[in-house]
Amino acid sequence: MKRKNAISAVLATAMLATAILPGCGSGKDSGVTEIEILQYKPEAAAYFDQVEDEFNATHDDIHLTISSPNDASTIMRTRFVRDDYPDIIGIGGDINYSYYVDADILADVSDYEGLKDINPTYVDILESLEIVPTDGTYGVPYVANAAGILYNRDMFEEHGWKIPETWTELMDLCEEIQSEGILPFYFGFRDTWTCLAPWNALVVGLAPSDTCQQVNAGKTTFADQYRETAEKCLQLVSYGPDDPFAYGYNDACTAFANGESAMYPIGSYAVPQIQQVNPDMNIDSFVMPGNDDASKNTLNSGVDLMFAVTAACENKDAAYEVLDFLLEDENVQAYIDDQNAIPCKTGDFELSPALDGMTSFIKSGNMTDYQDHYYPSEMAADAQIQTFLINKDVDSFLNTFDKNWQRYNRDIIREVQAYNEEHGTAE
């Protein structure tokens, strides 16, 4: 059972003065099915332009149009409230996906044969994002990214530093690096969103993966679950620059590329930016070890891009044929190469050497989604974390986080608790 109240306010606010893309047409020529994809990653526009050209060159009965605008999320929501739906949307596996499932915007694609080739961990990650349990599958995971700690492989080899597998080993490593006159970490915390990278990488090993759902159900609080993460974030920051908030993302990438720090706690998406500065840099990565039991380590990885067929799509078979083309191995590999991504499809794909230290977690499926994928954007969790890291007041931060969660998530909380009461799962 699904309800639409949680999404209504979110979509209503999207009625902005934006350029509206043309809706699906009936076909340029008789017998030709038009399929439109609207996807949210403008940095991959060149890849999708190539996919569009290759698909149309090899298909006579389907014409594919792929749009990659800079403000795709706003355009998407505006089109939804105007009942002007693309056939397929390309979005991230985050709270927006949750809203769209809850509002019945997406079609159930559990009959899509290509799902059999998708790593089940990523399918499970999408299903866990549902506000309330919903029958069916509503997205096809395409590629993922991962957050942990990037490190300068040559620097580590030169000094004989070992990759830490526990929190104590990480702290000892930071002390050792610092004693040799080298900065352990660089941060780009002037850009608030970068504060989420170490936060997410730590919290997956320190708090239950369903913390946000449990808070919505009234079974726990963030003050109870996030304290250790907050305290350890402060410890990490103490091993960075004197003023980590003076530098933005580009500054941090440049500094790390130039050897100004041994490590950089950021996602795999930063590697292309770093290599633009230093193409020859030998980068590797490891999972953030948040606790002192290495067996509890898990890779912070989530769905960076998924495709969902909209419920309004008039030709699901044609949409599936487009998805088949996108999921051909050579196309997946091309995206991996272009965006330093992790494939959600199983197979023998060549990953970036910068992911070597994370490969065993990817292959075993030992991955846990980003907690911020559950945070409503209106709550500005990244800014709250940045303020906390500046003020260093754990109690104030946790109390504020709980209060803001109740404020900005109240519709979802009501929906979850009503569902639990109706289905006998409430305490």
N, C-alpha and C positions, 0 to 999 in steps of 0.2 A: 504494500500500500504506500502511495506517495502523496504528498501534499505540496501545494504550490506557494504557500505563504512565505516560506523562507527565501524564495528567489524574487518575489514580486518587487520588494523595495529595491533590491540590487539592480534589477533590470530597469526599473522606472527611472533611476538616477542616470541611466545611460542615454537618455534622450537629450543628447548634446548637439551642438551645431557642428557636426562632422560631415565630411564628404561621404555620401552613401554610394557604395558600389552597386552596379546593376545586378538585379536578381537573376535567377535562372530563367533562361529563355526556352522556347519550345524546339530549338534546333535551327541551325543555319540552313540546312538542306533537309529535304524530306528523307525520313528514315535515319537521320543522325541524332543520337541522344546527346544532349548537352549535360556535362557534369562539371560543376564548379567546386573548387576547393578554396577556402579562405583560411590561411594559416598564419600563425602569429610570430614567426621567426624571420624578420626582415634580413638578418645577417646571413640567412641561407637562401636568399632570393635567387642568386645565380644558379644554385643547384636546382631549385624548383623550376626555373625557366628552362633549364636543360631537360628536366623530366617531362615538362609539358610538351616541348618540341619533339622529343623522342617518342612519347606516347602517341601524339597526333600523327606522326609520320608512319606509325605502324598499325594504326587502327582507323578503319574507314567508317565504322558504325557508331563510334563515340568520339565526341570532341571535348577535350579537357581544357579547362581554364583554371590556372592557379594564381591567386592573388596573394601577395606578401607585403601588405601595407605596414607602415611604421606603427600605427596605432590600431592594430588589428583587434585587440580586446574590446576597445570602445566601439569600433565599427561593428563588430560582431554583435554586441549587446544591443546596439541601436537597431540593427537589422532584425534582431529577434523580436523586439517590442513592436516592430512594424510588420511582423509576419513576412519578412523577406529573407528566407533562409537559403544559405548555400546548401549544396548537397552533402558536402563533407567539410568538417572543420578540423584544423590542425592546432591543437592547444597543448599546454602542459598538464601534467597530472597534479593539479592543485585544487584549491577550494572552488575555483570557477567551474571545474569539471563537476564538483559536488553539486553546485547550484544548478547546472544544466541537467544533470540526471534527475534531480529533485523536481525540476519544472517540466519534466516530460519532453524536453527539447530534442533529446537524442534517441535514436532507434536502438532496439535490442539487436546486437550483432552476434549473438551466441551461435547462430547458424553459419557464421562465416568460417569456411574451412581453414583459412590462413591462421586462425587463432591457435591451431594445433602446433604451429611452428614457433610460437611465442614463448619465451621463458616464463613459466607459470608464476615465478616470484613477482614479475611485473604486472601480470594480470591480477594477482592477489592485492598488490599495492593499489591498483585502481579501485578494486572492489572495496577496500578498506576506507576509501575516501567517501563512500556513500553516506549521506547524512543519516539515513535509516536503511536497514537491509532491504535491498531491492532485487527481485528476481531478474535474471538476465545479465548480459554483458554489454556495456555501452561504449567501449572504446577499444581500439587496437593499438597497444603500445608499439612505438616505432624505434625510438632511441632514448637512451638514458644518459645521465651524467653522474658524477660521484664527487663527494667532498671529503677531504681528509687533510693530509699535509703533503704538499709538494716539497721536494728537497733537491739540493744541488748534488747530484750523484758524484761528480768529480771531486767536489769539496769533501764529501763524506769519505770517499776512498783515500784521498790524500791524507786525511787526519786519522783514519782508522775508526771512525765513529760507527757504532752499530745501530741498526734500526730498532727502536724501542717497541716492546710489545705490551708494556704495562704503563700505567700513569707514573709510577715511581721511576721507571726507566726513562720515561720522557723528561721528567723533571731533572733527573741526574744528567741526562744528555744536554739539556739546556745549560746547566751549571758548567759542564765540561766545555761546551762551545764558548760560553761567555768567558771562561777562564783563559781561553786562547785569544781573547781580544776580538772575537767575532760575534756579531749580533745573531741570536738564535732565530728570531722571527721578524718579519716585516708585516705590517698591517696597513690597510687602506681605509681606516674607519671614518675618515671625513665623509665618505659616501656611506650613508647609513646601511644600505643593503648588504655591504660587505661584513657587517657585524654578525649577520646570520650564518656565515660560513663556519666559523669555529663553534658557534652555538649549536648548530644542527649536527655537526660532526661529533660533538661531545654528548649531546643529549640522547642520541640513539643507543649509547651504551650505558646510560645512567638512569634513564626513566623508561617506563613501559611504552611500547610503540603505540598503544591505544590511549595514551594519557589524555589527549584532547577529547576523545569519545567518552572516557570515564568522567572527565570534568563535566561534559554536557549532560551526562546521566546523573550528576549529583553525587558521584561515588568517591570523588577525591578532589583535591585542589592543586593548583600549580605551586602554591607555597609548600605543599608536602612533597611534590614530585620534582621540582626544579631547583631546589636549594643547592645540591651538590654541583649541578651544572653551572649555576651562577658563580659559585665560589671558585670553581676550577677555571672558568673563563677569566676571572680576575688574575689568577696565577699565570695563565698564558700571556696575558697582556703585559705582565711585569717583565717578560723576557723580550719585549719589543722595543721600538724607539722610545725615547723619553716622552714624546708627544705623538702617540699613534693616531690622533685625530687631526693632525696637521697634514696628513697625506691621504689622497684619494686612491681609488682602484688603479688608475693608470700609473700613478706615482709608485705604488707598491709593486706592480708588475715590473716596472722599469728598474726599480732598486734591486729586486730579486734577480732579474735578468743580468744585472751588472755585478752580481756577486756581493751585494751589500748585506745579505743575510743568508744563513744556511738553509732556512726553511720558510715556507709561506703557507699558512692554513687557509686554503681556498679550494674551490671546486676545480674539476678537470677542465671546465670551460675556459679557465684562465690561461691554459698552456699556449694556444695560438697567439694571444696577446703578448705573452712573455717572449715567445720565439720571434715575434716581429722585431723586438729590440735586440735579441741575441739568438739568431737562427741556429747557432752551433751549441747552444746550452744543452747539457746532458741532464735532463730532468727525469726524476722518478717520483713516486708517491708511496705513502703508506697510510693505513687506516688509523684514524685517531684512537689511541688507546686510552679510554676514559677512566678505566678502573684498574685494579691490580690483579684481576683474573683474566688472563689473556684469552681464555675460552669464551668470554663474554663479548669479545670484540666483534663488531659487525660493521660492514661497509655502509656508510650513509649514501644511498643511491635512490634516485627516484626517476619517474618517467618525465623526461625533458620534452618529448614531443610524442603525441599520440594522435591518431585519426579517429574521428567519430562521424558516423553517418547520421544526419539529422532525420528526425521523424517525418519531416516534410518531403524528404527525397522521394521522387516519384518513380525512380527506377533503381531499386536496390541492387539488382544484378549488375547493372552497369557500374554502380559505385564499387561493388566488390571487385569488378574487373580492374578498376583503377587501383584499388588497394593491392591486388595481386601484382600489378606492375611495380608499384612502390616498394613492395616487399621482395622483389627479385634480388637475389644475392648481390649482383653487380651494382644495383642501385643503392642498396643498404651500405655496401662497402664504400661507394662514392660519397655518401653522406658522412660516414665515419671519418673518411680521409679529409673531408672539407671542414668538418666541425669538431674534430677530436672527440667524437661521441662514442658511446657504448651501445652496441646493438641490443634491442630487446628480442630480436629473433635469434633462435638457437642456430648454430652453424659454425663453420670454420672461417671466422672473420679475423682479419689482421688489425689488432688494436695498436694505438700509439704506444711507443716504449715508455712514455710518461705514466702509463697505467700498469706497468709490470708488477709493482708491489701490491696492486689491488686485484690482479687477475684471479688468484685462487679464490677470493671471496665471490667474484662474479661467477666463476664456473660452478662453485658449490651452491650458489643461490643464497649465500649468507649476506643478505642486504636488507636494510631497513630504511623506510621512506623518511624524507625530510619532515620534521615536525612543523615547520612553518608552512607546509602545504595545507595545513588545517587552519592556519590563522587568517581571519578576515582582513582584507587589505585596509579597511576603515580603521582597524585597531592600531595600525602603524607599529607593529611589533619590533621592526628593525630600529625605529627611532627610540622605542622604549629601552631596548637593549643598549643602544649607543649611550643614552642618558645614564643608564645604570653603570656602564663601564667608566663613565666620566666621574660620577658621584660616588661609586663604590659602596653603595648602601644596599646590601642584599635584602634586608627585611622590607624596606620601602619599595624596592623593585618588585618583589614577589607579591606584595599586597596590592600594588597598583595593577600588576598584570592580571590578578584574579578579578579585581573590580572592573577593569576594562573588558575582560572577556565576558563577564556577565552583561555588560552594557551593550557591546557590539554583537553578541551572539545570542541575544535573548530569544529571537524567533526560532533559531535552530534548537536552542535548549528546550523551549516549549514543545517543539515537534518531537525531539528525541524522547523527552519524558512522557509525552502522550503516547508515543509508539510503545514504549516500554510498559506503560500501564495497561495498554490494550492487549499486549502480547504476553503479559505476565512475567516480564523480565525486570521489572523495577524492584528495588529493595523494599 
